[in-house]
Amino acid sequence: MPITTILFDLDDTLYDHTATARAALAATVAGRASLRGVPAQALYQRYSDLLEQMHLRVMRGELDYLTARELRFRELLAPYEPAPSAAGLTQLAEEHYGHYRQFRQPVAGGRGAGPTAPPQTRLYYRSGNQQPHGRAGGKAGVSGNERPG
């Protein structure tokens, strides 16, 4: 089936990326003793700045998105945890991505695109600063750099 529609949500029109990212980050770092005293707004601002930097590097082809995700968390933790292991960073990044999916919600008054798509529809959409998401027939589909919705 050919792709007939591509939706880009760069400004939180379909999904509330900002609220979702804040909630996901809060849940992800809640158990880290090194971050307990860090103000949530300061941590989110650092996270957001790093996300933008990594996003540009991925778009230029300098990094794949998994490497960028790990590097983002390495730099986020750097002032508080000087030498996190690569395995620990991968686990933290996966935990955060899980929280992001868990907390993702449509903007107020909206329904979002992914969950409401009919079974024969394949939608690709970019929500906030995430990689393109694909959803086909109610199940996540991955092609190239697309991430499941």
N, C-alpha and C positions, 0 to 999 in steps of 0.2 A: 504494500500500500504506500503510495507516495506521500511525502509530507506536504500538507496543504496549508498548515498554519503554524507560525512561530510567534510566541508571545515573549516579550522582554519586560521584566518587571524590575527596572532599575530604580524606581522611586517609591517602592512600597505601595503600589497600586493594588496588587492582588494579595500579596502576603506582607505582613508586618515584620520585615527583616530586623528593624532596630529593636523592637520589643522582644522578638524571638532571640536575637543574639545576646541581649542583656540577660535574659532568663537562663539561656544555655550556659553562658559564661559563669553566672552566679552559681548554678548547680554544679558545674564542672570544678570550680575552685573551692567549693564549700568545705571539702575535706582536707585541704592542703594547709597544714599548720603555718607554712612560710608566708601565706597570703592573708591570714586572718586579720592582721592589722592594716591591710591596704584598703583605702577607701574604694568602694565599688565603682564610683564614677571615674576615678583616676585609672583603675585597672581596665575598665571598659574603653576609656579613651586610648590607652596604650594598645589594647587589643585591636580596636578599630583602625588606628593608624597603621599598625603592622599588617592588618588585613588588606588595606589599600596598597601598601608597598608590595606585598606578595602578589596581590592580584595583577598589578602591572607587570611584574616579572614573569608570571605565568602567561599572560597575554602576549608578551614579547618572545616567549619560547625559551626563556632562560631556565625555568624550573618547571617540573611537572607539578600538578596540584598536590600530590601526596608529600613530596619533598617540601613544597612551600608551606603546607600545613604544619609539618614537623618543625621547620625553621621558625615559623610564626610563634609556636609555643615555646621553642628554645629561647627566642628573644624576649617573649613575654615574661618568662620565668627568670631570665638572666639577673636582674637586680636582687632577686629574692632567693634563688636556688642556683648557685654558681655552676654546678656540673650535673644536670640531669642526664640520665642515660638515654641512649637512642631508643631503647625498648620502652622506657618510661614515657618518653615524649610521644611515641607512636600510640601507646595506650591512652595517654591523656587526650591526644587529638581525636582518637576514635570515640572516647567517652564524650568529648565535647560534641562531635558530630551526631552522636546518638541523642544527646540532650537537645541539639538544634532541631532534629527531626521530631522529637517528642513535643517540643514547645511551639513548633511552627504553627501559625494560625493565620487565617485570612485577616485582612484589615477590617476594622469595625464596619459592619453593614455589608461586607462582601462575603462571597462563598469560596473564593480561591478557585484555581483552574484544575489542578490535578485531581482531587478527589471526586469532582463532579463530571469528569469526562466520560462519555459513553464508551462501551467496550471496544468498538471499532476505531476509536480515535487515538491518535498518537500525538501528544503535545510535548513540545520542548519549551521550557520557560526558564528564564534566569531570574532568580529571586534575590534581591539585594546584591551581595558580592559573591554569591556562590557560583560554582561551575554550573553549566546548563543542566537542567533536570529533565529527564524524560519519563513519561508515563504512558503506558499503552494498555488498554483494556483493564484498568484497575490494578495492574501489576507494574512494578518498576522495570524499565528497560534501560540497558546501558549500551552505548555505541560511541566508540572513540573516547573523548573527554567528558561525555555527558555522565552525570551522576543520577542515580535513581532519586525520584522525588519523595 
